[in-house]
Amino acid sequence: MKPIVAIVGRPNVGKSALFNRLLGRRRAITWDEPGVTRDSNYADCEEGGSAFTLVDTGGFEPAAKEGIFKKVKEQARLAIEEADVILFLMDGRVGPMAGDKEFVKTLRKTGKKVIYAANKIDSKKLVSLTSEFYPLGVGDVLPVSAEHGLGINELLDCILENLPVSPPAPEHEEEEEKDEEGKKEEERVKVAIVGRPNAGKSSLLNKLIGKERAITSEVPGTTRDSIDTPFAKNGKSYLFIDTAGIRKKKSISRVLDIYCTMEAIKSIERSDVALLVLDGVEGLKGQDEKIAGLIEKKGKPCIIIVNKWDIVKKDMNTARTCTERIRSMMPFLSHAPVILTSALTGRNVGEIFGAVDTLFAEAGTKVPTSKLNQLLRGFVSQYRSPVYRGKEVKLYYTTQTGSFPPAFTVFTNLPDGVTESYRRYLVNSFRQSLGLNDVPVRVVFRGRR
């Protein structure tokens, strides 16, 4: 297992900016506002032949005793417990604060290796500011600038020096381990959990993996970053991506919320399967339809999760009525399975894994060209192709041109002559004949060369 390096500190000292700088890419949200990062964010790093997992945490307030700030504090404590090396970041411009002194005491009790750094030292002239931290009794404080990259190489060297040392494996074992890691990454199913704010996405994630990985709160918009959580069940590997709630445009009043929405959209793009979480109490909203449309546009297999089913007022027809309403308002997702769940009680949550496995297998289906053309001839014989400008539209042959989702290209003499109704007929025919019941199917038409 890779060593864990956790970045901790008070709010707004630049932890997420440093996380991004060390990763060499923009991964966490950075914004000049205290408390922007609330969940812990994990990412793998490799530097100088050493690999480790870097963790960005929410701002730690030692005095926090209630509400969401208490939960942020608990998440930071969890990261500290998991870490092999702790990187304590302070604000070099502000200097030591009372909260820093309390934090140093907490870190000393852990008995773990701690690196102390002062951020926002954006020029060599400001390096002398680190002397203000000597009264903390922590020894050398490294001057760094997450924004400009100053001192980052020295910080990385210090991290590498403090990583746990493990005995080197024989060369053939190292190669086998790398091959095995590559296979695991390739076989891991990436599942994005998306939906409106406060629909219960993070609660669902916690119930799926059996522990509190993400912060949950009644406050809409609690999750802001997209959080990656690897998980294994029954010999299968998953990567759950818990995303920020996607708000209506008129509700996005701050640049931060826009960035959160963009991150959620990116999470859908890099997923294999999307879980669209609906609030069962509030019912289906227009924004749910828009998110569903985004999933369909990206061609992602989707499972519609109706959450909070334990507190929905029900009668004999409630489940059927709910499903029918979803189908009527989102006909483009008519293939998507609907699961009525409760993240609180765990009702039907276990069914999600089976549905994810089914959709992943269907989306990766590959069909021999000979079989496709045999099916195409049968489809045309049952329902003749249309006539366009006095000419018959001839469908010559077809081949599979993609998977995730399954995509088929049909070559014809008149691509513009294929009506939308006939395209839908072919999509549904391929779906039924190939057992692609729960995933999107793409059929495009091209002129024969």
ABEGO torsion letter per residue (X at the ends): XBBBBBBBEBBGAGAAAAAAAAAGBBABBBBBBBGABABBBBBBBBBGGBBBBBBBBBBBBAABABEAAAAAAAAAAAAAAABABBBBBBBAAAEBBAAAAAAAAAAAAAGBBBBBBBBGBABAAAAAAAAAAAAAGAEBBBBBBAAAGBGAAAAAAAAAAABBBBBBBBAAAAAAAAAAAAAAAAABBBBBBBEBBGAGAAAAAAAAAGBBABBBBABBGABABBBBBBBBBGGBBBBBBBBBBBBBAAABABAAAAAAAAAAAAAAAABABBBBBBBAAAEBBAAAAAAAAAAAAAGBBBBBBBBGAAABBBBAAAAAAAAAAAAAABAAAAABBBBBBBAAAGBGAAAAAAAAAAAAAAAABBBBAAAAAAAAAAAAAABBBBBBGGBBBBBABBBBABBOBBBBBBBBABAAABBAAAAAAAAAAAAAAAGBAABBBBBBBBBBX
